[in-house]
């Protein structure tokens, strides 16, 4: 898949992250780190940490925020297809 498609999915994930409601401080910290990782990937500096954080976050949000977990999964799949 193309870089354009990855950027589209990252933009969608960033939007989903903005819609997350009330979460505890641990999850808020995780979301902040994921947002920073998204920015790093968009700037082409560090895609590897994003993949790792997304995997952990998907498990945590799967039940409480299924659309967010789905968006995270799409980005994680895209990164895996790109070998990242």
C-alpha positions in Angstrom: 0.0 0.0 0.0 1.2 3.5 -0.7 2.5 6.2 1.6 -0.6 8.2 0.7 -2.8 5.5 2.0 -0.8 5.3 5.2 -1.1 9.0 5.7 -4.8 8.8 5.2 -5.1 6.1 7.8 -2.9 8.0 10.2 -5.1 11.1 9.7 -8.2 9.0 10.4 -6.6 7.6 13.5 -5.7 11.0 14.7 -9.3 12.1 14.3 -10.5 9.0 16.3 -8.0 9.8 19.0 -9.5 13.2 19.3 -13.0 11.7 19.9 -12.0 9.5 22.8 -13.9 10.6 25.9 -13.1 10.1 29.5 -10.1 7.8 30.1 -7.9 7.2 33.2 -4.5 8.8 33.4 -2.6 5.7 32.2 -4.7 5.5 29.0 -4.4 9.3 28.5 -0.6 8.9 28.7 -0.8 6.1 26.2 -2.9 8.2 23.8 -0.5 11.1 24.1 2.4 8.8 23.2 0.5 7.4 20.2 -0.3 11.0 19.0 3.4 11.8 19.3 4.3 8.6 17.4 1.8 9.5 14.7 3.5 12.8 14.3 6.9 11.1 14.1 5.7 8.8 11.4 4.2 11.6 9.4 7.5 13.3 9.7 9.3 10.0 8.8 11.3 9.8 12.0 10.1 6.8 14.0 7.5 4.3 12.8 8.7 1.4 14.9 7.5 2.8 18.3 4.1 3.5 16.8 3.6 -0.1 15.8 4.5 -1.3 19.3 2.3 1.2 21.0 -0.6 0.5 18.7 -0.5 -3.2 19.5 -0.7 -2.5 23.2 -3.4 0.2 22.9 -5.6 -2.0 20.7 -6.0 -4.5 23.5 -6.8 -1.8 26.0 -9.4 0.0 23.8 -11.0 -3.0 22.0 -14.0 -3.1 24.4 -14.4 0.5 25.5 -13.7 2.2 22.2 -14.1 -0.3 19.3 -14.0 2.3 16.5 -10.7 3.6 17.9 -9.3 0.1 18.2 -10.4 -0.6 14.6 -8.6 2.6 13.3 -5.5 1.6 15.3 -5.7 -1.9 13.8 -5.9 -0.5 10.3 -2.8 1.6 10.8 -0.9 -1.3 12.5 -1.8 -3.6 9.6 -0.6 -0.9 7.1 2.7 -0.5 8.9 3.1 -4.3 9.0 2.5 -4.5 5.2 5.2 -1.9 4.7 7.6 -4.0 6.8 7.7 -1.5 9.6 
